[in-house]
Amino acid sequence: MVTDLNSNYSSPAGREFTLAAARFSGVNPSSKVLDLGCGYGDASCNLASEFRCKVTAVDISSENIAYARQTAVDRNVSHLINFVNADLLTLDYKETPFELILAEGGILSFISRRKGVELAASWLGRAGWFAFSDLVLLTEKVPDEILSIFEHDLYQYENEQSYRNMLDESGLDIQFMSLVPPSGWDNYYAHMARRLEDSSGFFADKNIKLAFHREIDVFYRLEAYRYIGYLFCITRKKAKV
């Protein structure tokens, strides 16, 4: 069931999860937050609007950054957000650490999960917080058509336990972990369906339209939520002994 008609998130984890991460980590107007792979800027804008914190929003896509900047202007929070159009793997924030780092939309799968988690841990201040969402496998046997539509051969998705191991090895303590409910998927695909009506930009491409239409069809026809899930996790940097 669609619960957020205005969702503009590029993943099933939406506004509620962004705000939950910020509340867990005690974000306030003096906080610095880093949004890894900010996409269309909804998470960054929600954080700035709700908590009046300073946000650094990074994305490799110049189209995404342009869209996100305009969203920030429209929502009157552009003065609180620094948008950076860059490859995350070329950046270094060790000298300017953050209280909270957010990685939604599966950005960790795109840049290499272990590398992304280790970078985030190194860019956190003392006892800083790292929250992420990412696609995971729920069972060992997943229909080939589902694995194919989500490009498992390329991304080799984790499961919950392998993610737990990775976080522990990277010096992060899990504070909260859950799967995004079915409504999150419905909100995400409702957003995708709207974007597929675009006549310009990324979603105007015929091949992109076909790919997303096929993904939506496979997800609901084969009840993919029985085999894959979207993991949402809030972690905290371990104190050094």
Contacts in CASP RR format, 6 or more apart in sequence:
PFRMAT RR
TARGET T0000
AUTHOR 0000-0000-0000
METHOD contacts of the structure
MODEL  1
MVTDLNSNYSSPAGREFTLAAARFSGVNPSSKVLDLGCGYGDASCNLASE
FRCKVTAVDISSENIAYARQTAVDRNVSHLINFVNADLLTLDYKETPFEL
ILAEGGILSFISRRKGVELAASWLGRAGWFAFSDLVLLTEKVPDEILSIF
EHDLYQYENEQSYRNMLDESGLDIQFMSLVPPSGWDNYYAHMARRLEDSS
GFFADKNIKLAFHREIDVFYRLEAYRYIGYLFCITRKKAKV
1 182 0 8 1.000
1 183 0 8 1.000
1 186 0 8 1.000
2 183 0 8 1.000
2 186 0 8 1.000
2 187 0 8 1.000
2 190 0 8 1.000
3 183 0 8 1.000
3 184 0 8 1.000
3 186 0 8 1.000
3 187 0 8 1.000
4 14 0 8 1.000
4 15 0 8 1.000
4 187 0 8 1.000
5 190 0 8 1.000
7 14 0 8 1.000
7 15 0 8 1.000
7 42 0 8 1.000
7 187 0 8 1.000
7 188 0 8 1.000
7 190 0 8 1.000
7 191 0 8 1.000
8 40 0 8 1.000
8 41 0 8 1.000
8 42 0 8 1.000
8 71 0 8 1.000
8 191 0 8 1.000
9 15 0 8 1.000
9 40 0 8 1.000
9 42 0 8 1.000
9 43 0 8 1.000
9 104 0 8 1.000
9 105 0 8 1.000
9 187 0 8 1.000
9 188 0 8 1.000
9 191 0 8 1.000
10 39 0 8 1.000
10 40 0 8 1.000
10 105 0 8 1.000
10 188 0 8 1.000
10 191 0 8 1.000
11 104 0 8 1.000
11 105 0 8 1.000
11 106 0 8 1.000
11 133 0 8 1.000
11 188 0 8 1.000
11 230 0 8 1.000
12 133 0 8 1.000
12 180 0 8 1.000
12 184 0 8 1.000
12 185 0 8 1.000
12 187 0 8 1.000
12 188 0 8 1.000
12 230 0 8 1.000
13 104 0 8 1.000
13 105 0 8 1.000
13 133 0 8 1.000
13 180 0 8 1.000
13 184 0 8 1.000
13 230 0 8 1.000
13 232 0 8 1.000
14 42 0 8 1.000
14 43 0 8 1.000
14 104 0 8 1.000
14 180 0 8 1.000
14 184 0 8 1.000
14 187 0 8 1.000
14 188 0 8 1.000
15 42 0 8 1.000
15 43 0 8 1.000
15 46 0 8 1.000
17 104 0 8 1.000
17 131 0 8 1.000
17 133 0 8 1.000
17 180 0 8 1.000
17 232 0 8 1.000
18 42 0 8 1.000
18 43 0 8 1.000
18 46 0 8 1.000
18 47 0 8 1.000
18 102 0 8 1.000
18 104 0 8 1.000
19 46 0 8 1.000
19 47 0 8 1.000
19 50 0 8 1.000
20 176 0 8 1.000
20 234 0 8 1.000
21 100 0 8 1.000
21 102 0 8 1.000
21 129 0 8 1.000
21 131 0 8 1.000
21 234 0 8 1.000
22 33 0 8 1.000
22 47 0 8 1.000
22 50 0 8 1.000
22 51 0 8 1.000
22 53 0 8 1.000
22 100 0 8 1.000
24 129 0 8 1.000
24 131 0 8 1.000
24 175 0 8 1.000
24 176 0 8 1.000
24 234 0 8 1.000
25 31 0 8 1.000
25 99 0 8 1.000
25 100 0 8 1.000
25 128 0 8 1.000
25 129 0 8 1.000
25 131 0 8 1.000
25 234 0 8 1.000
25 236 0 8 1.000
26 99 0 8 1.000
27 33 0 8 1.000
27 47 0 8 1.000
27 51 0 8 1.000
27 53 0 8 1.000
27 99 0 8 1.000
27 100 0 8 1.000
28 51 0 8 1.000
28 52 0 8 1.000
28 53 0 8 1.000
29 51 0 8 1.000
29 52 0 8 1.000
29 53 0 8 1.000
30 53 0 8 1.000
31 51 0 8 1.000
31 53 0 8 1.000
31 54 0 8 1.000
31 99 0 8 1.000
31 100 0 8 1.000
32 53 0 8 1.000
32 54 0 8 1.000
32 55 0 8 1.000
32 56 0 8 1.000
32 96 0 8 1.000
32 97 0 8 1.000
32 98 0 8 1.000
32 99 0 8 1.000
33 44 0 8 1.000
33 47 0 8 1.000
33 53 0 8 1.000
33 54 0 8 1.000
33 55 0 8 1.000
33 56 0 8 1.000
33 98 0 8 1.000
33 99 0 8 1.000
33 100 0 8 1.000
33 101 0 8 1.000
33 102 0 8 1.000
34 55 0 8 1.000
34 56 0 8 1.000
34 58 0 8 1.000
34 93 0 8 1.000
34 98 0 8 1.000
34 100 0 8 1.000
34 101 0 8 1.000
34 102 0 8 1.000
34 123 0 8 1.000
35 41 0 8 1.000
35 43 0 8 1.000
35 44 0 8 1.000
35 47 0 8 1.000
35 55 0 8 1.000
35 56 0 8 1.000
35 57 0 8 1.000
35 58 0 8 1.000
35 102 0 8 1.000
35 104 0 8 1.000
36 58 0 8 1.000
36 88 0 8 1.000
36 101 0 8 1.000
36 102 0 8 1.000
36 103 0 8 1.000
36 107 0 8 1.000
36 116 0 8 1.000
36 120 0 8 1.000
37 57 0 8 1.000
37 58 0 8 1.000
37 59 0 8 1.000
37 60 0 8 1.000
37 64 0 8 1.000
37 88 0 8 1.000
37 103 0 8 1.000
37 104 0 8 1.000
37 105 0 8 1.000
37 107 0 8 1.000
38 44 0 8 1.000
38 57 0 8 1.000
38 58 0 8 1.000
38 59 0 8 1.000
38 64 0 8 1.000
38 65 0 8 1.000
38 68 0 8 1.000
38 83 0 8 1.000
39 59 0 8 1.000
39 61 0 8 1.000
39 64 0 8 1.000
39 67 0 8 1.000
39 68 0 8 1.000
40 64 0 8 1.000
40 67 0 8 1.000
40 68 0 8 1.000
40 71 0 8 1.000
41 57 0 8 1.000
41 64 0 8 1.000
41 67 0 8 1.000
41 68 0 8 1.000
41 71 0 8 1.000
41 72 0 8 1.000
42 71 0 8 1.000
43 102 0 8 1.000
43 104 0 8 1.000
44 55 0 8 1.000
44 57 0 8 1.000
44 68 0 8 1.000
44 72 0 8 1.000
44 81 0 8 1.000
45 68 0 8 1.000
45 71 0 8 1.000
45 72 0 8 1.000
45 75 0 8 1.000
45 77 0 8 1.000
45 81 0 8 1.000
47 53 0 8 1.000
47 55 0 8 1.000
47 102 0 8 1.000
48 54 0 8 1.000
48 55 0 8 1.000
48 72 0 8 1.000
48 75 0 8 1.000
48 77 0 8 1.000
48 80 0 8 1.000
48 81 0 8 1.000
49 75 0 8 1.000
49 77 0 8 1.000
52 80 0 8 1.000
53 80 0 8 1.000
54 80 0 8 1.000
54 81 0 8 1.000
54 82 0 8 1.000
55 80 0 8 1.000
55 81 0 8 1.000
55 82 0 8 1.000
56 81 0 8 1.000
56 82 0 8 1.000
56 84 0 8 1.000
56 93 0 8 1.000
56 98 0 8 1.000
57 65 0 8 1.000
57 68 0 8 1.000
57 81 0 8 1.000
57 82 0 8 1.000
57 83 0 8 1.000
57 84 0 8 1.000
58 83 0 8 1.000
58 84 0 8 1.000
58 85 0 8 1.000
58 86 0 8 1.000
58 88 0 8 1.000
58 91 0 8 1.000
59 65 0 8 1.000
59 68 0 8 1.000
59 83 0 8 1.000
59 84 0 8 1.000
59 85 0 8 1.000
60 85 0 8 1.000
60 86 0 8 1.000
60 87 0 8 1.000
60 88 0 8 1.000
61 85 0 8 1.000
61 202 0 8 1.000
62 85 0 8 1.000
63 201 0 8 1.000
63 202 0 8 1.000
65 83 0 8 1.000
65 84 0 8 1.000
65 85 0 8 1.000
68 83 0 8 1.000
69 78 0 8 1.000
69 83 0 8 1.000
72 78 0 8 1.000
72 80 0 8 1.000
72 81 0 8 1.000
72 83 0 8 1.000
84 91 0 8 1.000
88 107 0 8 1.000
88 111 0 8 1.000
88 116 0 8 1.000
88 119 0 8 1.000
89 111 0 8 1.000
89 115 0 8 1.000
89 119 0 8 1.000
93 123 0 8 1.000
94 122 0 8 1.000
94 123 0 8 1.000
97 123 0 8 1.000
97 124 0 8 1.000
97 125 0 8 1.000
97 128 0 8 1.000
98 123 0 8 1.000
98 124 0 8 1.000
98 125 0 8 1.000
98 128 0 8 1.000
99 124 0 8 1.000
99 125 0 8 1.000
99 128 0 8 1.000
99 129 0 8 1.000
100 128 0 8 1.000
100 129 0 8 1.000
100 130 0 8 1.000
100 131 0 8 1.000
101 120 0 8 1.000
101 123 0 8 1.000
101 124 0 8 1.000
101 129 0 8 1.000
101 130 0 8 1.000
101 131 0 8 1.000
102 131 0 8 1.000
102 132 0 8 1.000
103 116 0 8 1.000
103 120 0 8 1.000
103 130 0 8 1.000
103 131 0 8 1.000
103 132 0 8 1.000
103 133 0 8 1.000
103 134 0 8 1.000
104 131 0 8 1.000
104 132 0 8 1.000
104 133 0 8 1.000
105 133 0 8 1.000
105 134 0 8 1.000
106 132 0 8 1.000
106 133 0 8 1.000
106 134 0 8 1.000
106 135 0 8 1.000
108 116 0 8 1.000
108 117 0 8 1.000
108 132 0 8 1.000
108 134 0 8 1.000
109 134 0 8 1.000
109 135 0 8 1.000
109 155 0 8 1.000
109 157 0 8 1.000
110 155 0 8 1.000
113 134 0 8 1.000
113 158 0 8 1.000
113 163 0 8 1.000
113 166 0 8 1.000
114 166 0 8 1.000
114 170 0 8 1.000
117 130 0 8 1.000
117 132 0 8 1.000
117 166 0 8 1.000
117 167 0 8 1.000
117 170 0 8 1.000
117 172 0 8 1.000
118 170 0 8 1.000
120 130 0 8 1.000
120 132 0 8 1.000
121 130 0 8 1.000
121 170 0 8 1.000
121 171 0 8 1.000
121 172 0 8 1.000
121 237 0 8 1.000
124 130 0 8 1.000
124 237 0 8 1.000
125 237 0 8 1.000
126 237 0 8 1.000
126 239 0 8 1.000
127 236 0 8 1.000
127 237 0 8 1.000
127 239 0 8 1.000
128 236 0 8 1.000
128 237 0 8 1.000
129 175 0 8 1.000
129 234 0 8 1.000
129 235 0 8 1.000
129 236 0 8 1.000
129 237 0 8 1.000
130 172 0 8 1.000
130 234 0 8 1.000
130 235 0 8 1.000
130 236 0 8 1.000
130 237 0 8 1.000
131 232 0 8 1.000
131 233 0 8 1.000
131 234 0 8 1.000
131 235 0 8 1.000
132 232 0 8 1.000
132 233 0 8 1.000
133 180 0 8 1.000
133 230 0 8 1.000
133 231 0 8 1.000
133 232 0 8 1.000
133 233 0 8 1.000
134 157 0 8 1.000
134 158 0 8 1.000
134 163 0 8 1.000
134 230 0 8 1.000
134 231 0 8 1.000
135 150 0 8 1.000
135 155 0 8 1.000
135 157 0 8 1.000
135 228 0 8 1.000
135 229 0 8 1.000
135 230 0 8 1.000
135 231 0 8 1.000
136 157 0 8 1.000
136 158 0 8 1.000
136 159 0 8 1.000
136 160 0 8 1.000
136 163 0 8 1.000
136 228 0 8 1.000
136 229 0 8 1.000
136 230 0 8 1.000
136 231 0 8 1.000
137 152 0 8 1.000
137 157 0 8 1.000
137 158 0 8 1.000
137 159 0 8 1.000
137 227 0 8 1.000
137 228 0 8 1.000
137 229 0 8 1.000
138 159 0 8 1.000
138 226 0 8 1.000
138 227 0 8 1.000
138 228 0 8 1.000
138 229 0 8 1.000
139 226 0 8 1.000
139 227 0 8 1.000
142 152 0 8 1.000
142 227 0 8 1.000
142 228 0 8 1.000
143 222 0 8 1.000
143 227 0 8 1.000
145 218 0 8 1.000
145 222 0 8 1.000
146 218 0 8 1.000
146 219 0 8 1.000
146 222 0 8 1.000
146 224 0 8 1.000
146 227 0 8 1.000
146 228 0 8 1.000
147 153 0 8 1.000
149 214 0 8 1.000
149 215 0 8 1.000
149 218 0 8 1.000
149 219 0 8 1.000
149 224 0 8 1.000
150 157 0 8 1.000
150 215 0 8 1.000
150 228 0 8 1.000
157 228 0 8 1.000
158 166 0 8 1.000
160 177 0 8 1.000
160 231 0 8 1.000
163 231 0 8 1.000
163 233 0 8 1.000
164 174 0 8 1.000
164 177 0 8 1.000
167 173 0 8 1.000
167 174 0 8 1.000
167 233 0 8 1.000
167 235 0 8 1.000
168 174 0 8 1.000
171 237 0 8 1.000
171 238 0 8 1.000
172 235 0 8 1.000
172 236 0 8 1.000
172 237 0 8 1.000
172 238 0 8 1.000
173 235 0 8 1.000
173 236 0 8 1.000
173 237 0 8 1.000
173 238 0 8 1.000
174 233 0 8 1.000
174 234 0 8 1.000
174 235 0 8 1.000
175 234 0 8 1.000
175 235 0 8 1.000
175 236 0 8 1.000
176 232 0 8 1.000
176 233 0 8 1.000
176 234 0 8 1.000
177 231 0 8 1.000
177 232 0 8 1.000
177 233 0 8 1.000
177 234 0 8 1.000
178 231 0 8 1.000
178 232 0 8 1.000
179 229 0 8 1.000
179 230 0 8 1.000
179 231 0 8 1.000
179 232 0 8 1.000
180 229 0 8 1.000
180 230 0 8 1.000
180 231 0 8 1.000
180 232 0 8 1.000
182 225 0 8 1.000
184 230 0 8 1.000
185 219 0 8 1.000
185 225 0 8 1.000
185 230 0 8 1.000
189 216 0 8 1.000
189 219 0 8 1.000
192 212 0 8 1.000
192 216 0 8 1.000
193 216 0 8 1.000
195 203 0 8 1.000
196 203 0 8 1.000
196 208 0 8 1.000
196 209 0 8 1.000
196 212 0 8 1.000
196 213 0 8 1.000
197 203 0 8 1.000
198 204 0 8 1.000
202 208 0 8 1.000
203 209 0 8 1.000
203 212 0 8 1.000
218 224 0 8 1.000
219 225 0 8 1.000
END
